Amino acid sequence: MIAKITNGTRVGDIAAYLHGPGRANEHRFEVAGRTYTGGRVIGGNLGYEGHTEPDQWVKLMRQALKKRPEAKKPVWQCSLRNTAGDRRLTDAQWADAGQSFAESMGFEGHPWVMVRHGDDHVHLVVSRVDFEGQLWSRSHDRRKAQNAASALEDAYGLEKAPRTHQGPAQQRTRSQVHEQQRQKTQELEAHRMIPRLKETAEQLRVAHGWDSRQARAARFAYYDAAFDPEAAQAAKSADMDQGYDLRRPPRQPKAQPQGRPEHLAAHRTHRGPEHGHGIGR
């Protein structure tokens, strides 16, 4: 079982992604002979199992998040995916696995939902702030998630997915090194595009009469078209984490001090945001 983690600030954005059909209707899958389009809640502690719309659980999470408005990146999201050769789990099995995972991570008392997003994977969305204002710490969350995923593999008889901390380091082939460098370059370019796209987002919204969701969808469509899936998802995660408000006019770059070389000024103006991780997640 493979666990991937992202952190953000806007629960509505991740909910729209999880419950939407996808740009090319890729969020379409079959379980037990039934076809589903978009995500479906199958677990958690908010009581909305079976829901295909996020409105109710998002509303509750926002209520909890308001208890600690100063919390940084209070929305935690983790995807759990079977390996390619694994058997497919039922909704009930995923729900039980999600509860065990939540208890292993320590957020079982915080608002969380599990959304089935395909026949082979689910997403867990967690408010790090509970309804009493207590904050769940995500310290060492990646190591804990890997350990929890390993425990689920044993419990459900699943294939062992490779872990980043297991086994001796293997020598990489030239093609593997080249591919990793290509992906890193593409991911960095995706991050650099975000400020430039956001500077024109308000103009696009006004010109086309879009609302904020449509403007964001246009940016996300660009990421999907320009980058591979991993880099596109990283760009979307960074986009959401920055909490951009389309109702606010774009900030104008500060005037550069006299004597600063123009190429350095341009570099500072277009420098991409720092990004330490990549969804379900």
Order of alpha helices (4+ residues) and beta strands (2+ residues): beta-alpha-beta-beta-beta-alpha-beta-alpha-beta-beta-alpha-alpha-alpha-alpha-alpha
